[in-house]
C-alpha cells in the first residue's frame, strides 16, 4: 500500500504522515524508515529540521537522502514502513 499526502506549506502534512506511519508500523509490527530530503541551507530551514527531528520517535531509523532519494527507497527493507 502507498499513500501520498499533499497539502500547502505548513499545513500539517508531516505530522499527519508521521501519525499514519506510526499507525501502520504498529498494525504491521514493522519498523519505520524515515527518508529525509531537506538540507539546512539557512537558519529557518535548520529550525524546521530540528522541529521535525524532535517530533520523530527515537526508534525510527533515519536516512538522509537529499539527492539519492530513489536509491534510498529501493534500498529500504521490504517490511519497513517508509516515510519520505
C-alpha positions as CSV (number, residue, x, y, z in Angstrom):
1,X,0.0,0.0,0.0
2,X,1.2,3.5,-0.8
3,X,-0.2,6.8,0.4
4,X,0.5,10.2,-0.9
5,X,-0.2,13.1,1.5
6,X,-0.4,16.5,-0.2
7,X,-1.1,20.0,1.2
8,X,0.2,23.5,1.3
9,X,3.2,24.8,3.1
10,X,2.9,24.3,6.9
11,X,-0.5,22.6,6.6
12,X,0.4,19.7,8.9
13,X,1.5,17.2,6.2
14,X,4.4,16.0,8.2
15,X,2.5,15.5,11.4
16,X,-0.2,13.6,9.6
17,X,2.3,11.5,7.7
18,X,4.1,10.6,10.9
19,X,0.8,9.7,12.6
20,X,0.0,7.4,9.7
21,X,3.4,5.8,9.6
22,X,3.2,5.1,13.3
23,X,-0.2,3.5,13.0
24,X,0.9,1.4,10.0
25,X,4.0,0.3,11.8
26,X,2.1,-0.8,14.8
27,X,-0.6,-2.6,12.7
28,X,2.1,-4.4,10.7
29,X,4.6,-4.7,13.6
30,X,7.1,-3.3,11.2
31,X,9.9,-0.7,11.7
32,X,9.7,2.8,10.3
33,X,12.3,4.1,8.0
34,X,12.3,7.9,7.6
35,X,14.0,9.2,4.5
36,X,14.7,12.8,4.9
37,X,15.5,15.1,2.0
38,X,15.8,18.6,3.4
39,X,19.1,20.3,3.8
40,X,19.8,23.1,6.4
41,X,20.9,25.7,3.9
42,X,19.7,28.6,6.1
43,X,18.7,29.2,9.7
44,X,14.9,28.9,9.1
45,X,15.4,25.5,7.5
46,X,17.7,24.4,10.3
47,X,15.0,25.3,12.8
48,X,12.3,23.4,10.8
49,X,14.6,20.4,10.5
50,X,15.2,20.5,14.3
51,X,11.4,20.5,14.9
52,X,10.9,17.5,12.7
53,X,13.7,15.6,14.4
54,X,12.2,16.4,17.8
55,X,8.8,15.1,16.6
56,X,10.0,11.8,15.4
57,X,10.0,8.8,17.7
58,X,13.6,7.8,18.7
59,X,13.1,4.2,17.5
60,X,12.6,5.3,13.9
61,X,15.6,4.8,11.6
62,X,16.5,7.9,9.7
63,X,18.4,8.1,6.4
64,X,19.4,11.4,4.9
65,X,18.8,11.3,1.2
66,X,18.7,14.8,-0.2
67,X,19.9,13.8,-3.6
68,X,19.7,10.0,-3.9
69,X,16.1,9.5,-2.8
70,X,15.2,6.9,-5.5
71,X,18.1,4.8,-4.5
72,X,17.2,5.1,-0.8
73,X,13.6,4.0,-1.5
74,X,14.8,0.9,-3.4
75,X,17.3,0.1,-0.6
76,X,14.6,0.2,2.1
77,X,13.8,-3.1,3.8
78,X,10.8,-4.8,2.3
79,X,9.0,-5.0,5.6
80,X,9.5,-1.3,6.6
81,X,7.0,1.5,6.6
82,X,8.8,4.1,4.6
83,X,8.2,7.8,5.3
84,X,9.6,10.3,2.9
